[in-house]
């Protein structure tokens, strides 16, 4: 009797197996799929976000901010070496222009250090009268005209226009270094240096050889003349404001020189 029951069970299993083999392939696959679903699913995770799911708001913000930082990151180039004296100058590309990222420090006739101290030349570069400034930049570079300064400021402001010389309401903030700027009372007036221009407040000297405002004013010559006999344009950034603006002065003043590539 026991042997008979065992054989019955075997025959039943054999029958189910035979039926299973006769089922269309579609139903076999469907059955296997149902079994797999019943066993549960695992999410594949990449960069802390499950594939197929909408990224979290935090990850979206991280992506947006990193893209913004990469977009504004200054494009640095290999340092330029002035063959005249061997001095090295960091260069930075801002928009379509390539600028020296520090003031010129070439010892030309018609130039001097702030307060006649060599340490100030090392820190801020030399100060030049306009005639010397015109010829001071090395081969392949030039003293920027108003149009060159306009182009720089408009790129920083993300604006367009043709008025020249152009006054920027914000470029001073973004072109100044992150330290080294303060007013006479010691109040900081630093910038963010977003574009690697690294403007430093080298001050200036007037036609009576009086030195003024190192630590608070950056003044650069422009190659553009205001008056063919007496005056030329210059560009200003100061510690107490975020603007970048122009003025004109006697060509016998001594201002900084920032060279731009031809």
C-alpha positions as CSV (number, residue, x, y, z in Angstrom):
1,X,0.0,0.0,0.0
2,X,2.8,2.4,0.9
3,X,4.7,1.5,-2.3
4,X,1.5,2.2,-4.3
5,X,1.1,5.7,-2.7
6,X,4.7,6.6,-3.4
7,X,4.2,5.6,-7.1
8,X,1.0,7.7,-7.3
9,X,2.9,10.8,-6.0
10,X,5.7,10.1,-8.5
11,X,3.2,9.8,-11.4
12,X,1.5,13.0,-10.3
13,X,4.8,14.9,-10.3
14,X,5.7,13.4,-13.6
15,X,2.3,14.6,-15.0
16,X,2.9,18.1,-13.9
17,X,6.3,18.1,-15.4
18,X,4.9,16.9,-18.7
19,X,2.3,19.6,-18.7
20,X,4.9,22.2,-17.9
21,X,6.9,21.1,-20.9
22,X,3.9,21.4,-23.1
23,X,3.2,25.1,-22.1
24,X,4.0,27.8,-24.6
25,X,7.3,29.5,-24.0
26,X,5.6,32.8,-23.3
27,X,3.8,31.4,-20.2
28,X,7.1,29.8,-19.0
29,X,8.8,33.2,-19.2
30,X,5.9,34.9,-17.5
31,X,6.0,32.4,-14.7
32,X,9.7,32.9,-14.2
33,X,9.2,36.7,-14.1
34,X,6.6,36.4,-11.4
35,X,8.9,34.3,-9.3
36,X,11.7,36.9,-9.7
37,X,9.3,39.7,-8.8
38,X,8.2,37.8,-5.7
39,X,11.8,37.6,-4.6
40,X,12.0,41.4,-4.3
41,X,13.9,44.1,-6.2
42,X,17.2,45.9,-5.5
43,X,17.8,49.5,-6.6
44,X,21.0,50.2,-8.5
45,X,22.5,53.4,-7.0
46,X,25.0,55.7,-8.8
47,X,26.3,58.8,-7.1
48,X,23.9,58.3,-4.2
49,X,20.9,58.5,-6.6
50,X,18.8,55.4,-7.6
51,X,18.8,54.9,-11.3
52,X,15.4,55.6,-12.8
53,X,14.4,58.0,-10.0
54,X,14.3,61.8,-10.1
55,X,17.4,63.2,-8.5
56,X,16.9,64.9,-5.2
57,X,16.8,68.7,-4.9
58,X,20.1,68.7,-3.0
59,X,22.0,66.8,-5.7
60,X,20.5,69.1,-8.4
61,X,21.7,72.2,-6.4
62,X,25.2,70.7,-6.1
63,X,25.3,70.1,-9.9
64,X,24.1,73.6,-10.6
65,X,26.6,75.3,-8.3
66,X,29.5,73.2,-9.6
67,X,28.7,74.1,-13.2
68,X,28.5,77.8,-12.2
69,X,31.8,77.6,-10.5
70,X,33.4,75.9,-13.5
71,X,31.9,78.4,-15.8
72,X,33.5,81.4,-13.9
73,X,36.8,79.7,-13.2
74,X,39.6,81.7,-14.8
75,X,41.5,80.1,-17.6
76,X,45.1,80.2,-16.6
77,X,48.0,79.8,-19.0
78,X,51.7,79.1,-18.5
79,X,53.6,82.0,-16.9
80,X,55.1,84.5,-19.3
81,X,58.9,85.2,-18.9
82,X,60.0,88.7,-19.8
83,X,63.2,88.2,-21.8
84,X,64.5,91.6,-20.9
85,X,65.0,90.9,-17.2
86,X,63.8,87.3,-16.6
87,X,60.8,88.2,-14.5
88,X,57.8,85.9,-14.6
89,X,54.2,87.0,-15.0
90,X,51.2,84.8,-14.4
91,X,48.7,85.1,-17.3
92,X,45.0,84.7,-17.2
93,X,42.4,84.6,-20.1
94,X,39.3,86.6,-19.4
95,X,36.8,86.3,-22.2
96,X,38.7,86.7,-25.4
97,X,41.5,88.7,-23.8
98,X,44.7,87.4,-22.2
99,X,46.0,89.7,-19.4
100,X,49.0,89.6,-17.1
101,X,47.7,88.7,-13.7
102,X,50.0,91.2,-12.0
103,X,51.3,94.7,-12.6
104,X,54.4,95.2,-14.7
105,X,57.7,95.4,-12.8
106,X,60.1,96.3,-15.6
107,X,62.7,98.9,-14.6
108,X,62.4,101.4,-17.5
109,X,63.3,105.1,-17.6
110,X,60.4,107.1,-16.3
111,X,59.4,104.5,-13.7
112,X,59.9,104.1,-9.9
113,X,58.8,102.2,-6.9
114,X,56.1,103.5,-4.5
115,X,58.0,105.5,-1.9
116,X,61.1,104.5,-3.8
117,X,61.2,101.2,-1.9
118,X,62.1,98.1,-3.9
119,X,59.9,96.0,-1.7
120,X,56.9,97.9,-3.0
121,X,57.9,97.2,-6.6
122,X,58.0,93.5,-5.7
123,X,54.5,93.7,-4.2
124,X,52.7,96.2,-6.5
125,X,54.9,96.5,-9.6
126,X,56.5,99.7,-10.7
127,X,54.8,103.1,-11.3
128,X,55.3,104.7,-14.7
129,X,54.7,108.1,-16.3
130,X,52.5,107.9,-19.4
131,X,55.4,108.1,-21.9
132,X,57.3,105.3,-20.3
133,X,54.1,103.2,-19.9
134,X,53.4,103.3,-23.6
135,X,56.7,101.5,-24.3
136,X,57.0,99.4,-21.1
137,X,55.1,96.2,-22.1
138,X,57.3,93.5,-23.6
139,X,57.0,92.3,-27.2
140,X,53.7,90.6,-28.0
141,X,51.9,92.7,-25.3
142,X,50.7,96.3,-25.2
143,X,49.4,99.0,-22.9
144,X,45.6,98.6,-23.0
145,X,43.5,101.3,-24.7
146,X,40.2,102.4,-23.3
147,X,38.6,99.8,-25.7
148,X,40.6,97.0,-24.0
149,X,39.5,98.1,-20.6
150,X,35.9,98.5,-21.7
151,X,35.9,94.9,-23.1
152,X,37.2,93.5,-19.8
153,X,34.7,95.4,-17.7
154,X,31.8,94.5,-19.9
155,X,32.8,90.8,-19.8
156,X,32.8,90.9,-16.0
157,X,29.4,92.7,-16.0
158,X,28.0,90.3,-18.6
159,X,26.8,93.3,-20.7
160,X,27.3,94.8,-24.1
161,X,27.5,98.3,-25.5
162,X,29.7,100.8,-27.4
163,X,30.0,103.7,-25.0
164,X,33.7,104.4,-24.3
165,X,35.2,104.8,-21.8
166,X,32.9,102.5,-19.9
167,X,32.2,102.7,-16.2
168,X,31.4,99.3,-14.5
169,X,29.2,99.3,-11.4
170,X,30.6,95.9,-10.1
171,X,33.9,95.0,-11.9
172,X,36.0,96.4,-9.1
173,X,34.6,93.9,-6.6
174,X,35.3,90.9,-8.9
175,X,38.8,92.0,-10.1
176,X,40.3,92.9,-6.7
177,X,42.3,90.4,-4.7
178,X,40.7,88.8,-1.7
179,X,43.2,90.5,0.6
180,X,45.4,93.6,0.8
181,X,42.8,96.3,0.4
182,X,41.9,98.6,3.3
183,X,41.1,102.3,3.8
184,X,42.9,104.8,6.0
185,X,40.9,103.6,9.1
186,X,41.9,100.0,8.4
187,X,38.5,98.9,7.2
188,X,38.8,96.1,4.6
189,X,37.8,96.7,1.1
190,X,38.8,93.4,-0.6
191,X,37.2,91.8,-3.6
192,X,36.5,88.2,-4.8
193,X,39.0,87.9,-7.6
194,X,36.6,85.7,-9.5
195,X,38.5,86.1,-12.8
196,X,42.1,85.8,-11.6
197,X,42.9,89.4,-12.5
198,X,44.3,89.9,-9.0
199,X,44.2,93.7,-8.9
200,X,46.3,95.1,-6.0
201,X,46.2,98.7,-4.7
202,X,49.6,100.0,-5.7
203,X,48.8,103.7,-5.2
204,X,50.3,106.4,-7.4
205,X,52.7,109.3,-7.5
206,X,51.8,112.8,-8.7
207,X,53.9,115.2,-10.7
208,X,55.4,116.6,-7.5
209,X,56.6,113.1,-6.5
210,X,54.2,112.8,-3.7
211,X,53.0,109.2,-3.1
212,X,49.4,108.5,-2.4
213,X,46.9,105.8,-1.4
214,X,48.9,102.5,-1.6
215,X,46.7,99.9,0.0
216,X,43.4,101.5,-1.2
217,X,43.8,102.7,-4.8
218,X,44.8,100.8,-8.0
219,X,45.3,103.2,-10.9
220,X,46.4,101.9,-14.3
221,X,47.4,103.9,-17.4
222,X,45.4,103.7,-20.6
223,X,47.1,104.1,-24.0
224,X,44.2,106.4,-25.0
225,X,44.9,110.2,-24.8
226,X,42.4,112.7,-23.4
227,X,44.4,115.6,-24.7
228,X,47.2,115.1,-27.1
229,X,49.5,117.6,-25.3
230,X,48.8,117.2,-21.6
231,X,46.4,114.4,-20.5
232,X,45.8,110.7,-20.8
233,X,43.1,108.3,-19.5
234,X,43.6,106.0,-16.6
235,X,41.5,103.4,-14.9
236,X,40.6,103.2,-11.2
237,X,39.6,100.6,-8.6
238,X,39.4,101.7,-5.0
239,X,39.0,100.0,-1.6
240,X,35.8,101.8,-0.6
241,X,33.7,100.8,-3.6
242,X,33.0,98.0,-6.1
243,X,33.0,100.1,-9.2
244,X,35.7,100.3,-11.9
245,X,35.9,103.7,-13.5
246,X,38.0,106.0,-15.6
247,X,39.6,109.4,-15.2
248,X,42.3,111.4,-16.9
249,X,45.4,113.0,-15.5
250,X,48.6,114.8,-16.4
251,X,50.9,112.5,-18.3
252,X,53.6,113.2,-15.7
253,X,51.7,111.3,-13.0
254,X,53.0,107.8,-12.2
255,X,50.5,105.0,-12.3
256,X,50.7,101.2,-12.6
257,X,50.8,99.3,-15.9
258,X,48.9,96.2,-16.6
259,X,49.7,94.6,-20.0
260,X,47.3,92.8,-22.3
261,X,48.3,90.4,-25.0
262,X,48.3,91.5,-28.7
